[in-house]
Amino acid sequence: MSRNFVKTGFLVGNLVLGLAVCDLKPIQAAQFSFSLADDYLGEVSGSLSFKESPLTGVGKETITLSALNNYCNTYICQELPEFTTEFPPYYLPLSDGSQDIQFGSFDDVTFEFTSGYLTGIFLSERQNFTSFEGRDPRFVSETEGYLEFSINRDTYDLSGLATVKRYQLSFEPVFDDDGNYLYDEEVLTLIEEFDLVLPGGSGEVEFSTTEPVPEPLTILGAMTALSFGSMFKRKLSKFNS
């Protein structure tokens, strides 16, 4: 076997492995997004991105946002995981606007992946509220209740219940012990009370994966290609010497 033939074989092998390394992309950021549209609340969207995680990209996997953060607290990550959401304000009926609800403060979120692709989210948030309205000088309304938003894998639910109390406003004079007039005291008389189902709904959540979680075989293949490339270079150098 001639020296030129062996040298050509080494060069071709090196070229093929180099192309494999470029195609495999062992260092790959994972990036995902979700969106939904509720008839009352409006458009809701969110995104998740991270560069390092304990996920394998194989089969069905679940991980919480706190676990992703804890992983970076244990191991040095290029960037911390980032999860963001965008919620329009929820306008409470019978409210003067001072108690409109803004979602987005979740205790923790669980993500579900299938073969590295985002296929489900689990989260929930419940907010209690009390609002007052007194546009009519003769009446005052008090609304007290809760509103809850949740996503269970690929469906969302928005629901709430409120108790509305309407009071008639009147004034009664107040006198001292000698019968002298002091002032008019405000008196609220309950005239109506009822429960109100808050507007909301349920529906599907759409997911989009920009960059899936890389599989371990992908990373292993790239590392193997690099190892073989280095080995062939060393052998070729020895052969030429």
N, C-alpha and C positions, 0 to 999 in steps of 0.2 A: 504494500500500500504506500503510495507516494506521499511525501510531506505535503504537497499542495492539496491533495485530496482530503487528507485529515484536517488540514487547516480550514478548508472550505466547509467541511462538515461541522466543525466547531462554530464557525461564524454563522451558518444557517440556523443551528440550534439556538445560539445566543439570540439571534434576531427574532425567532418564533417566541421564545420565552419573554423577550422584552415586550413584544406586542401583547402577550397574554397579561403581563403586569399592567400595561396601560388600560386594558379592557376591564380588568377585575375591580379596580378602584377599592383597595382594602380600607382606606380611610374615607368614610362616607357619612355625612350628616343626615340624620333622620328628621323629616319635616312633614307635618300633617295639618289638616284643617277640617272644620266641620261647620255646617250652617243649617238653619231652619227658618221657617216663616210662619208666624202665628197671626191669625186674623186680627187679634186685638193688640197684642204686644208689638208685632212687627218683625223685622229682620234681626236675627240673632246669629252671631258668628264667633268663631274662636280658632286658635291655632296652638300647636305644640311642636317644639323643636328641641333636639338635644344631639350631642356629638358622641357621648359615651354613655353606656348603660349596660346592665347585666343581661339584657335581652339577647336572645340567640337568633331571632328571625326565622325560627322553625316552628311550625304548628301553631297552636293557639296558646297565647301567653297573656297574662294580666300583670299590671304593675301600677302602683299608686304614684301620685306626683311626689309625695313625701319620700317614697323609696328611691325615686330618681335623684332627688336632692341629697338624700343620705349617701347614695353611691358616690356622688361627687365630693361629699364631705370625707369619705373614706379614701377615695382615690382622687388623684389630681386630674381634673377635667379641663379641657381647653376652654369650654364655656359651660355655665350653669344651665340646666334645663329651663325652658321658658314656656309658660302656659298663659295665654291671654284670652279674654272674652270681651265681646262688645254687646251690651244690652241697651236697647232704648228704654227710657223711663216708662214705668207702668202708671197710667193715670187712673187714680182711684175715682170711682163714681161718687157723687155727692160730696166731693172734696173741693176745697178752695185752691188746691194745687200745692199747698205747703207740705203735704204728706205723700207726694208721689214716690213710688218705690223704685229703687235702682238695684237690680241683681248683679252678682259678680263676686261676692265674698264667700267663697266655698271653703269649708273646713278642710276637705281633701277631695281629690278626684282620682278615680280608678280608670285606667285605659285598658282596652282589650285589643290585642293584635292577632291577626291571622296571617301566618307566613310573612311577617314583617310589615303588614299593611294594617292601618288603623280601621277597626270594624265595630268598635263600641266604646261608649263612655258611660260612666256611672257617677252621677253627682246630684246633689239636692241642696236647696237653700229655702228656709222658711223665715218670713219676716212678719212680725206682729206690728200692728199700727193702731193709732188712735187719732182721729181727725175731727175738727170742729168746723161748722159752717154757720154763719150768722148773717147772711146777706139780707134777709128780711128782718127788720128791727123787732118784729113781734114774735119771731120764732128762732130757736137755736137747735141745730142738729148735731148729734154726736155719733160718729161711726167708729166702731171698734171691731177688729178682727185680725185675720191672718191671710197671707198669700204665700203660696209655695210653688217653686219651680223645680223640676227634676228631669234628668235624662236617665233612662234605663236601657242601656245598650244602644239601640238605634231608634228609640221613640222618646218623645218628650211629653211632659204633662205640665200644664199651668192651671192651677185651681186655687180657690180661696173662698172664704165665708166671712161675712161681716154682720154685726148686729147694729141696727140703726135705731137711735132714740131721738124723738123730736119733742122739744119742750116749748111751751108757751111762755114768753117773757112778759113779766108785768112788774110793777113797782108798788111797794106799799110804804106809806110814811112811817117813820120811826120817831117816837117821842121819848123825852126823858121822864123821870119820876114825877116831875111837877106838871107834866102835860105839855111841855114846850116842844115844838117841832125841831127835829135834828136834821134828818135827811130822808131821802127815799131809798129803800132797800130793794135790790133786785131779787125777784122771786121767779124760779123756774118750776113750771108744772108739767109733768110728763103727760103728754097727750097721745103718743103713738110709739110703738116699738115693734120692729119686725126684723127678720133675718133676710139677708141679701146674698145670693150666690154671685160671686164676682165673675166678670167675663174672663174667659180663658179658653183653653182647648188642648188638644193633643194631636200629634202627628209624627211624621218620620223625620229623622235627622240624616243629613247627607254628609258623607265623609270623602275626603280627598287626600291622597298620599302623594306628596311631591318627591320625597326620597324615602324608600322603605328602610326598615332595619336590615343591615347587611347580614347575610347568613355566615356562620363560622367557616363553612367550606370555601366561601369566597375569599375570606381573609387568609385562610390556610393556604389556598391555592396561590395567592399572590406571594405569600412568604416563601412557599416552596419554589416558585419560579425564581424569586430573587436568589435563593440559596443555590439552585442549579446554575443560574447564570454566573454567580461568583465562582462556583466550582469549575465550570467550563473554562472561565478565564484563567484560573490558576493552572489547569491542565495544559491549556494552549501555551501559556508562558513557559512551562517546563518543557513542552515538546519542542518549542523553537530554540530553547537554550541547549 
